């Protein structure tokens, strides 16, 4: 039943985006024509998503932990839109950028960035140039910071049992996040990939059933990504 619903949902999104092209105005990349923007639906991870994880070292790390690990085991399980994200003012001081600047992920034009860590870990840059970190609790939040409007928008919030290990930009409009969240049975953890398309406010959720090979790798990557931070 779940597979049937997913196929129906994907089909409806595709049909909804198909209009008589003779009636549409051409859309110039980076602009919005008549407030209509569409996002391609990939039922498996796209090549650009896999390349992102290859380029930042995640894939190499995963293969050293388990050669059987494969991004191709992730499949689309849900698509949804968020009309509004939980938003608060963002006013960061120099200390924030001194502590987290090395770890935040900027968009290509540097008008936005992804904050993966400040809610979850208190990172401090010490006088000798090294970093120390203190875990702040069992919950995880990942935020999108808009520097033009000075706003902080919550992308993902996960309770105990879930976390986001990594994230970045596929392009100037698309964010990808990798981690673990609680399974539907409430007792297991499922490796997941979230993709978020900013113009359409659409989330895409990918899961793998290959939990044996993927879960341990997902739980270990954040420490590798933050290997220069002494976390206690």
C-alpha positions as a printed NumPy array, in Angstrom:
array([[  0.   ,   0.   ,   0.   ],
       [  2.899,   2.327,   0.844],
       [  4.527,   1.756,  -2.569],
       [  1.209,   2.377,  -4.323],
       [  0.743,   5.669,  -2.469],
       [  4.276,   6.787,  -3.249],
       [  3.909,   6.022,  -6.952],
       [  0.573,   7.887,  -6.999],
       [  2.115,  10.898,  -5.226],
       [  5.076,  11.068,  -7.596],
       [  2.783,  10.711, -10.621],
       [  0.51 ,  13.532,  -9.403],
       [  3.491,  15.839,  -8.872],
       [  4.782,  15.113, -12.346],
       [  1.349,  15.609, -13.937],
       [  0.885,  18.81 , -11.965],
       [  4.065,  20.224, -13.419],
       [  3.149,  19.335, -17.02 ],
       [  1.324,  22.233, -18.683],
       [  0.814,  23.233, -22.297],
       [  4.285,  24.561, -23.056],
       [  2.865,  26.869, -25.703],
       [  1.104,  28.744, -22.897],
       [  4.141,  29.021, -20.626],
       [  6.682,  31.804, -20.564],
       [ 10.298,  30.637, -20.731],
       [ 11.971,  30.392, -17.331],
       [ 15.456,  31.866, -17.142],
       [ 17.711,  29.966, -14.717],
       [ 17.804,  31.75 , -11.383],
       [ 14.485,  33.536, -11.957],
       [ 10.819,  32.686, -11.434],
       [  8.284,  33.172, -14.224],
       [  4.695,  33.651, -13.083],
       [  5.701,  32.177,  -9.677],
       [  5.878,  28.709, -11.246],
       [  8.949,  26.67 , -10.352],
       [  9.169,  22.9  , -10.642],
       [ 11.586,  20.396,  -9.161],
       [ 12.532,  17.1  , -10.779],
       [ 11.511,  14.008,  -8.815],
       [ 14.289,  11.412,  -8.535],
       [ 13.095,   8.075,  -7.173],
       [ 16.703,   7.147,  -6.386],
       [ 19.599,   9.416,  -5.425],
       [ 20.695,  11.496,  -8.381],
       [ 24.215,  11.399,  -9.737],
       [ 24.866,  14.928,  -8.462],
       [ 23.831,  13.892,  -4.94 ],
       [ 26.167,  10.911,  -4.981],
       [ 28.979,  13.081,  -6.379],
       [ 28.494,  15.548,  -3.533],
       [ 29.195,  12.83 ,  -0.981],
       [ 32.091,  11.556,  -3.068],
       [ 33.664,  15.   ,  -3.292],
       [ 33.491,  15.745,   0.435],
       [ 35.055,  12.424,   1.421],
       [ 31.963,  10.718,   2.818],
       [ 31.976,   7.969,   0.189],
       [ 35.65 ,   7.142,   0.716],
       [ 35.09 ,   7.027,   4.477],
       [ 32.052,   4.758,   4.025],
       [ 33.923,   2.355,   1.756],
       [ 36.754,   1.987,   4.271],
       [ 34.205,   1.072,   6.945],
       [ 32.253,  -1.314,   4.748],
       [ 33.023,  -1.977,   1.042],
       [ 29.428,  -3.132,   0.513],
       [ 27.994,   0.304,   1.277],
       [ 26.21 ,   1.847,  -1.732],
       [ 24.305,   5.084,  -2.227],
       [ 22.213,   3.232,  -4.808],
       [ 20.391,   1.454,  -1.986],
       [ 18.577,   4.692,  -1.05 ],
       [ 15.097,   5.077,  -2.546],
       [ 12.484,   7.828,  -2.388],
       [  9.839,   7.132,   0.264],
       [  8.142,  10.496,   0.779],
       [  7.644,  13.93 ,  -0.795],
       [  6.062,  16.892,   0.968],
       [  5.907,  20.674,   0.933],
       [  6.39 ,  23.009,   3.895],
       [  4.611,  26.282,   3.257],
       [  6.337,  27.851,   6.243],
       [  9.463,  26.866,   8.137],
       [  9.946,  27.774,  11.778],
       [ 11.773,  31.096,  11.48 ],
       [ 13.566,  33.33 ,  13.987],
       [ 15.777,  36.433,  13.649],
       [ 19.464,  35.717,  13.116],
       [ 22.043,  38.035,  14.599],
       [ 25.431,  36.371,  14.994],
       [ 28.449,  38.003,  16.563],
       [ 32.092,  37.566,  15.656],
       [ 32.458,  34.767,  18.22 ],
       [ 29.854,  32.686,  16.385],
       [ 31.75 ,  32.846,  13.093],
       [ 35.058,  32.32 ,  14.85 ],
       [ 33.724,  29.11 ,  16.409],
       [ 31.502,  27.742,  13.621],
       [ 32.809,  29.45 ,  10.493],
       [ 34.975,  26.511,   9.461],
       [ 32.014,  24.125,   9.646],
       [ 29.111,  26.029,   8.081],
       [ 28.2  ,  25.393,   4.429],
       [ 27.712,  28.471,   2.236],
       [ 25.613,  28.723,  -0.902],
       [ 27.488,  29.561,  -4.098],
       [ 26.696,  33.282,  -3.783],
       [ 27.353,  33.328,   0.006],
       [ 23.928,  34.848,   0.752],
       [ 22.854,  31.731,   2.693],
       [ 24.49 ,  28.977,   4.664],
       [ 23.593,  25.721,   6.393],
       [ 24.239,  25.502,  10.134],
       [ 24.646,  21.82 ,  10.973],
       [ 26.107,  22.11 ,  14.438],
       [ 25.401,  25.136,  16.634],
       [ 22.14 ,  23.752,  18.096],
       [ 23.74 ,  20.4  ,  18.846],
       [ 27.341,  21.194,  19.859],
       [ 28.86 ,  24.19 ,  21.612],
       [ 32.087,  24.685,  19.665],
       [ 34.748,  27.01 ,  21.034],
       [ 37.908,  28.114,  19.281],
       [ 40.708,  28.187,  21.822],
       [ 43.608,  30.623,  22.   ],
       [ 45.983,  28.083,  20.471],
       [ 43.752,  27.769,  17.392],
       [ 42.3  ,  24.371,  18.296],
       [ 38.608,  23.65 ,  18.813],
       [ 36.74 ,  22.098,  21.716],
       [ 33.138,  20.915,  21.598],
       [ 30.43 ,  20.14 ,  24.135],
       [ 27.367,  18.068,  23.285],
       [ 24.245,  20.072,  24.168],
       [ 21.576,  17.388,  24.277],
       [ 19.886,  14.51 ,  22.481],
       [ 17.967,  16.577,  19.903],
       [ 19.231,  17.687,  16.506],
       [ 18.42 ,  20.798,  14.513],
       [ 19.734,  21.914,  11.139],
       [ 19.074,  25.486,  10.049],
       [ 19.209,  27.53 ,   6.871],
       [ 20.567,  31.016,   7.525],
       [ 19.528,  33.819,   5.172],
       [ 22.133,  36.568,   5.518],
       [ 20.205,  39.035,   3.344],
       [ 17.1  ,  38.963,   5.553],
       [ 18.922,  37.99 ,   8.785],
       [ 16.632,  35.008,   9.302],
       [ 17.197,  31.512,  10.649],
       [ 14.895,  28.829,   9.213],
       [ 14.661,  25.37 ,  10.724],
       [ 15.099,  22.729,   8.024],
       [ 15.166,  19.595,  10.166],
       [ 14.451,  18.845,  13.804],
       [ 14.979,  15.321,  15.135],
       [ 14.499,  14.014,  18.656],
       [ 16.59 ,  11.373,  20.44 ],
       [ 17.557,   8.53 ,  18.132],
       [ 17.97 ,  10.797,  15.115],
       [ 20.753,  13.043,  13.908],
       [ 22.121,  14.756,  10.825],
       [ 25.696,  13.804,  10.049],
       [ 26.42 ,  15.939,   7.006],
       [ 24.897,  18.36 ,   4.557],
       [ 25.625,  20.782,   1.774],
       [ 24.519,  22.35 ,  -1.503],
       [ 23.856,  20.479,  -4.738],
       [ 23.312,  23.838,  -6.431],
       [ 22.26 ,  27.336,  -5.41 ],
       [ 18.691,  26.174,  -4.753],
       [ 19.   ,  22.592,  -3.493],
       [ 20.221,  21.296,  -0.137],
       [ 21.049,  17.695,   0.748],
       [ 21.336,  16.298,   4.297],
       [ 22.41 ,  12.832,   5.433],
       [ 21.72 ,  11.178,   8.763],
       [ 19.547,   8.819,  10.749],
       [ 16.017,   9.031,  12.045],
       [ 13.777,   6.82 ,  14.126],
       [ 12.04 ,   4.098,  12.136],
       [  8.286,   3.71 ,  11.896],
       [  8.377,   0.935,  14.517],
       [  9.737,   3.396,  17.087],
       [ 12.6  ,   1.157,  18.099],
       [ 14.95 ,   1.036,  15.101],
       [ 17.062,   3.653,  13.328],
       [ 16.914,   4.193,   9.572],
       [ 19.659,   5.869,   7.505],
       [ 18.101,   8.72 ,   5.52 ],
       [ 18.877,  11.409,   2.961],
       [ 16.81 ,  14.607,   2.922],
       [ 16.779,  16.843,  -0.139],
       [ 15.222,  20.303,   0.089],
       [ 14.412,  22.498,  -2.91 ],
       [ 14.205,  26.112,  -1.737],
       [ 12.017,  27.728,  -4.48 ],
       [  9.265,  25.092,  -4.228],
       [  9.728,  24.465,  -0.47 ],
       [  9.713,  20.761,  -1.204],
       [ 11.331,  18.01 ,   0.86 ],
       [ 12.308,  14.635,  -0.585],
       [ 13.073,  11.785,   1.808],
       [ 15.206,   8.797,   0.809],
       [ 15.694,   5.696,   2.946],
       [ 17.721,   2.516,   2.675],
       [ 16.737,  -0.869,   3.981],
       [ 20.412,  -1.819,   4.015],
       [ 20.603,  -0.734,   7.641],
       [ 23.294,  -3.273,   8.512],
       [ 25.856,  -1.602,   6.242],
       [ 24.63 ,   1.991,   6.455],
       [ 23.706,   2.727,  10.074],
       [ 27.15 ,   2.333,  11.642],
       [ 28.662,   4.457,   8.859],
       [ 26.068,   7.199,   9.319],
       [ 26.687,   7.302,  13.06 ],
       [ 30.45 ,   7.659,  12.591],
       [ 30.698,  10.312,   9.892],
       [ 30.029,  13.41 ,  12.04 ],
       [ 33.07 ,  12.672,  14.212],
       [ 35.127,  12.37 ,  11.03 ],
       [ 33.682,  15.623,   9.653],
       [ 34.458,  17.338,  12.996],
       [ 37.762,  15.555,  13.541],
       [ 39.446,  18.863,  14.418],
       [ 37.025,  19.407,  17.321],
       [ 37.728,  17.712,  20.666],
       [ 34.136,  16.796,  21.609],
       [ 33.28 ,  15.797,  25.166]])
